Amino acid sequence: MLPLLPLRFELKQHENLHLPEHAGSMLRGSFGHTFKRLACITKQKECKACPLSQSCAYSQVFEGVINSEEQSSLPYIIHMPKEANRFIAAGQTWSFGMTLVGKAINQLPIIAYAWQKTCEEGFSKDRSKAELMAIYHHDQIIYQPNKPLATHTPNDIEAKPLKSVVHLDFISPLRIQHNNYIVLNPEELTAPIVLIALAKRIQRLAELHATPIDLDIAQLLSAAQQISISTHLKRSTMIRYSNRQQRLMNLEGLIGRITFTGDLSLFSDLLSLGELVHIGKNATMGLGQYKITPT
């Protein structure tokens, strides 16, 4: 349905580092700065006016179409480290994930090298240096510093068999926009709001970065209206600094568990893909990440 390349990055910390609770913003910011420096030829401040933007790896992967809507549909997703919100001492190892979507998979060589240099230059305001030990695609090492990139194949994600009761456990804040505002009251979430947001996200990613897929949104909406929802969610806030807007931003969302009950057969593929592409806004920096938990 949608070509994806899920990756896991294994790092060894050389200097002490405190990972924030929602570390995706820190990872994305450090990576983006290094990626642009390595890939950019013209050194223009803004990609929008650059004559090489259509062929530049950085512009295609990290900037995309420069507007607020498409910033949520960029062809990569960072997955939160399990070690989030903890102190990592020098000498310890830790890992995080990243999934590439569609055409961005072709840019893996420079993306891998950019992450290698990002680790060497350090994370957070203290520039705590680390070493990229390996990049894994599932259990296969596909990249190690100073070695050729191994052959890799994008995934056809196998849909998980779903029962009539399905739990989604959100490990980073869910920020779904509905009627032009972010839903922060769990009681306002409905199965159609969540499931159609996921379907439209996957459809848009395919349209922008791969082969368009024809999802029958009306049929999915009708099916979603027959599914009940219960929530055990609480508000969570991520504070990040936006270089583009030159200010601190509070990104509020919902974290915890959503349970669907009903016939989810039409959504099995979408929910399985959603574990890798996330749901809602700011997915590129790791928000809206969930795991399907068996009942």
C-alpha positions in Angstrom: 0.0 0.0 0.0 2.7 2.5 1.0 6.5 1.7 0.7 8.2 2.2 4.0 11.7 1.6 5.3 11.7 1.3 9.1 15.2 1.8 10.6 16.7 1.6 14.1 19.8 3.6 15.0 22.1 2.3 17.7 24.3 4.9 19.4 27.1 4.9 21.9 27.2 8.0 24.0 30.7 9.6 24.5 29.5 12.4 26.7 26.7 12.6 29.3 23.3 13.3 27.8 19.9 13.9 29.3 17.2 12.9 26.8 14.0 15.0 27.2 10.7 13.2 27.7 9.7 13.8 24.0 13.1 13.6 22.4 11.9 13.6 18.8 12.1 17.4 18.5 15.8 17.4 19.7 16.7 14.6 17.3 14.9 16.2 14.4 16.5 19.6 15.0 20.1 18.2 15.3 19.6 16.0 12.3 18.1 18.7 10.1 20.9 21.2 10.8 23.6 18.6 9.8 21.6 17.3 6.9 21.2 20.7 5.3 24.9 21.6 5.8 25.9 18.4 4.0 23.3 18.5 1.2 22.9 22.1 0.4 25.0 23.4 -2.5 23.8 27.0 -2.9 23.8 27.8 0.9 20.7 29.9 0.5 18.9 30.5 3.8 15.4 29.5 2.5 14.8 26.4 0.4 11.6 27.9 -1.1 13.5 30.3 -3.5 16.4 27.9 -4.2 16.8 26.9 -7.9 17.9 23.4 -6.9 15.1 22.7 -4.5 13.5 20.1 -6.8 16.7 18.0 -6.9 18.1 18.6 -3.5 18.0 15.7 -1.0 17.5 18.0 2.0 14.7 19.9 0.3 12.8 16.8 -0.8 13.1 15.0 2.5 13.2 17.7 5.2 11.3 20.6 3.8 8.9 19.3 1.2 6.2 21.7 0.0 6.6 24.7 2.4 3.2 25.2 4.0 1.7 24.2 7.3 -0.4 21.4 5.8 2.4 19.5 4.1 4.8 19.9 7.0 2.8 17.2 8.6 3.2 15.0 5.5 7.0 14.9 5.1 8.5 11.5 4.0 10.1 10.6 7.3 9.0 9.9 10.9 11.2 9.8 13.9 10.3 7.2 16.6 10.9 8.1 20.2 13.8 6.4 22.0 12.8 4.0 24.8 15.4 5.8 26.9 13.4 9.1 26.7 13.4 11.3 29.8 16.4 9.8 31.4 20.1 10.4 31.9 22.5 8.6 29.6 26.0 8.4 30.9 29.1 8.4 28.7 29.8 4.8 27.5 26.1 3.8 27.5 24.3 2.8 24.4 20.8 3.9 23.3 18.6 3.7 20.2 15.8 5.4 18.4 13.9 4.8 15.2 13.1 6.5 11.9 10.9 5.4 9.0 11.4 6.6 5.5 8.5 6.9 3.1 8.4 6.4 -0.6 10.9 8.4 -2.6 12.8 9.4 0.5 14.1 5.8 0.7 16.3 6.6 -2.2 18.1 9.2 -0.1 19.1 6.7 2.6 22.9 7.0 1.9 23.1 10.7 2.6 20.5 10.4 5.4 22.7 7.7 7.1 25.8 9.8 6.7 24.0 12.9 8.1 23.0 10.9 11.2 26.6 9.7 11.6 27.8 13.3 11.5 25.0 14.5 13.8 26.1 12.0 16.5 29.7 13.2 16.2 28.7 16.8 16.5 26.5 16.1 19.5 22.9 16.5 20.8 21.1 19.1 22.8 22.3 22.6 23.7 25.4 21.0 25.4 26.4 19.2 22.1 26.8 15.9 23.9 28.8 13.8 21.5 28.0 10.2 20.5 29.0 7.6 18.0 26.6 5.9 15.5 27.4 2.2 15.9 24.9 0.8 13.3 21.6 1.3 11.5 19.3 -1.7 11.4 16.4 -2.6 9.1 14.6 -5.1 11.4 17.4 -7.4 12.5 19.8 -6.7 9.6 22.6 -4.2 9.9 22.5 -2.1 6.7 24.9 0.7 7.7 28.0 1.0 9.7 30.5 3.9 9.5 33.2 3.5 6.9 31.4 0.5 5.4 29.3 0.2 2.2 25.6 0.4 2.6 24.0 -3.0 2.6 21.1 -3.9 0.2 17.8 -3.0 1.7 14.2 -3.5 0.5 11.2 -1.3 1.5 8.6 -3.1 3.5 5.2 -4.3 2.6 3.8 -4.0 6.0 1.8 -7.0 7.0 -1.5 -6.2 8.6 -1.9 -7.4 12.1 -5.0 -9.5 12.7 -7.4 -7.5 14.7 -10.1 -8.7 17.1 -13.3 -6.8 17.8 -11.5 -5.0 20.7 -8.3 -3.1 19.8 -6.1 -1.0 22.1 -3.8 1.8 20.8 -1.3 2.8 23.4 0.1 6.2 22.6 3.7 6.7 23.8 3.9 10.3 22.5 1.3 13.0 22.4 -1.6 12.7 19.9 -2.4 16.0 18.2 -5.4 15.5 16.0 -6.8 18.6 14.4 -10.6 18.6 14.0 -12.7 21.6 12.9 -9.6 23.7 12.9 -8.5 23.0 16.5 -6.4 20.4 18.3 -8.6 18.0 20.2 -7.4 18.1 23.8 -10.5 16.9 25.5 -10.5 13.1 25.4 -14.3 13.0 25.5 -14.4 14.8 22.1 -12.5 12.1 20.4 -14.6 9.7 18.3 -13.7 6.6 16.3 -14.4 8.5 13.0 -12.2 11.4 14.1 -9.2 9.2 14.9 -9.6 6.6 12.1 -10.3 9.0 9.3 -7.4 11.2 10.4 -5.2 8.2 10.0 -6.6 7.2 6.6 -6.2 10.7 5.2 -2.6 10.9 6.5 -1.7 7.7 4.8 -3.5 8.7 1.6 -1.6 12.1 1.6 1.8 10.5 2.2 1.2 8.2 -0.8 0.0 11.0 -3.0 3.1 13.2 -2.2 5.9 10.6 -2.0 4.9 7.4 -3.6 2.1 6.0 -5.8 -1.3 7.5 -5.0 -3.8 5.1 -3.3 -7.5 5.3 -3.7 -9.1 5.0 -0.3 -12.9 5.1 -0.2 -13.1 7.7 2.6 -16.9 7.6 2.5 -16.9 3.9 3.1 -14.3 4.1 5.8 -16.3 6.9 7.5 -19.5 4.8 7.4 -17.6 1.8 9.0 -15.9 4.0 11.6 -19.3 5.4 12.7 -20.2 1.9 13.8 -17.2 1.5 16.0 -17.3 2.6 19.7 -14.4 4.2 21.4 -13.2 4.5 25.0 -10.3 6.5 26.2 -7.8 6.6 29.1 -5.9 9.7 28.0 -4.3 12.7 29.7 -2.8 15.9 28.5 0.9 16.1 27.8 2.9 19.1 26.7 6.1 19.2 24.7 8.0 22.5 24.7 10.2 23.0 21.7 12.1 25.9 20.1 11.1 26.6 16.5 14.1 28.0 14.4 11.7 29.0 11.7 9.4 31.0 14.0 12.2 32.0 16.4 10.2 31.2 19.5 9.3 28.6 22.0 6.2 26.5 21.2 4.0 24.5 23.5 2.7 21.4 21.7 -0.1 19.9 23.7 -1.5 16.5 23.0 -3.1 13.4 24.5 -1.1 10.4 25.8 -2.4 7.1 27.0 -4.8 4.4 25.6 -7.6 4.5 23.1 -9.8 1.3 22.8 -11.9 0.6 19.7 -14.7 -2.0 19.8 -16.4 -3.2 16.7 -15.7 -4.4 13.2 -12.2 -3.1 12.4 -11.6 -5.3 9.3 -11.5 -2.3 7.0 -8.9 -0.6 9.2 -6.4 -3.4 9.8 -4.0 -2.3 7.1 -4.2 1.3 8.1 -3.7 0.7 11.8 -0.7 -1.4 11.1 0.8 1.3 8.9 0.0 3.8 11.5 2.4 2.3 14.0 5.1 3.5 11.6 3.7 6.7 10.2 1.9 7.9 13.4 -1.4 9.9 13.6 -1.9 13.6 13.7 0.2 16.7 13.6 4.0 16.9 14.2 4.4 13.2 13.4 7.8 13.8 11.8 9.3 14.6 15.2 7.7 11.6 16.8 4.3 12.7 18.0 1.2 10.5 17.6 3.2 7.3 18.0 1.3 4.3 19.2 1.5 0.5 19.6 -1.3 -1.9 18.9 -1.7 -3.9 22.1 -3.3 -7.3 21.9 -6.4 -7.9 24.0 
